[in-house]
Amino acid sequence: MKLGVRPVAILVFVLAVSSVARAEEPFDVPPASSFNALQQLLTSGEHLIVRDSSGQTTKGRFVSLSGGELEIVRRRWNFRTERRTWREDAVARIQHEDPTWDGGALGAAVGVAIVVFLVKSPSCDMRLRPLPSATR
């Protein structure tokens, strides 16, 4: 009975080790202290979270950083797009938005793989086992 669980445990271990090996270190670059230093780090289309000096946060895609102004575009609740700009003195913090769909997709794939291996293991295959007889 434990024979079917062993390949699943090995698969989970391999997936965990491979995901840790692929993970990038997010703190390998020191934080930028000005828009000039930030300009080399950002590429067009990146997802950003901007917190202004009043504490309001805005999520959107990076468009440009020029003339001392940061511009992002964000999608509104009614599916319209809106462009927002901030001057350097009005921004308290800028950070990358971590996409959650890739983690969800990886978790779903691991869950499906575990179920498939458990169902396909010989210990779970009911066709190979004789049914109990109903005679007394």
N, C-alpha and C positions, 0 to 999 in steps of 0.2 A: 504494500500500500504506500509506503514511503518512496517507492521507486519513482512515482509520477511527480512527486514534489521536488525532488532533487534537481531536475533540469530547470524547473521554474525558479528555484533559488539561485541557480547559477546564472540564468538569464537576467534576473533582477540585479544581481551583483555586477554583472558586466555592463548593464545599462547605467547603473549608478556611477561606476568608475569612469565610463566613457563620457558621461555628461559632466562630471567634475573635471576631467582632463580637457574638455573643450571650453570650459568656462574661462572667460577673460577676466583679468584682474581690473576692476573698475577704478582703482586708485593709483594707477601707474603714472598718471599725468597730474602734476600739481594744479590746483584750481587757478583759473585766470582771474586777475584782479582788475582788468580793464577790457574795454571793447576791442582795443588793438590786439591784445594778447588772445582774445577769444576768436578773432577773425580767422586765424589759422586752424582752429580746432573744429569749426563748424562747416558742414557741407549742406548744400541746398536740399530741402526735403526732410531733414532730420526732425524727429518729434521732440519738442521742447516743452518744458514747464517754466513759465516766467512768473516770478513773484515780484510785484512792484513795491515801492516804498510804503504804500498804505496797507500792505499785507494781502492784497487780492492776487489770486493765482489764475493764470490763463494757460491752457494747453493748446498747442497748435504746431504747424510745420514751419520750419525756418525758411524764410524767403531771402532776406538780405541783411547785411550789416554794413552800412556805409554812412558817411557823414555824421557819425556819432549817434545814429539811430538804428535800433534793432526792429526788424519787421517780420511778423509771422502771419500766417493765414490759418484761421480755424473754422471748423464747421459748426454752425449753430444747430439748435434743436429742430428747426424747421428745414434743415438740409441746405440752407443758404451759406455761402462762405463770407467770412468777414476778415478784413485785414486790420491788424493792430500794430501800432508802432510805439516805441518807448525811447526816450533819450537815456543816455548813460546814467545820469544822476537820478532818474526815476526808477531804476531797476535795483532791487535788493539781492535777487538771486536768480540764476538761470541754471537749469539742470536738464539732463536728457530724460525723456520719458521712457520707462522700461516697458516694452511691449509685453502684455500678459498673454497674448494668444499663443506665442511659441511655447511657453511653459504649459499652458493648457493642452495644446496639441501633443506635446511630449508625454504628459501625464495620461491622456486618453489612449495614446498608442501603447504605452506600457500596460495600462489596464486591459486593453483588448488582447495584447499578447499573452498576458497571464491567464486570462479566461480561456483563450484558445489552447494553450498548453495544458491547462488543467482538464479541459474537456477531452482533448485528444490523447491524454496519457492512458496507458493500458489499465491502470487501476480504476479509472472512471468509465471505462467502456463496458456498458451493461450488456452488450451483445455477446460478449465472451463468457459471461457468467450464466450458469444454468438457473432457470427460474425455480423457485420453490414449488414443489408439487402440492396440489390442493387435495390429494387423497389422504385418507386417515386410516 
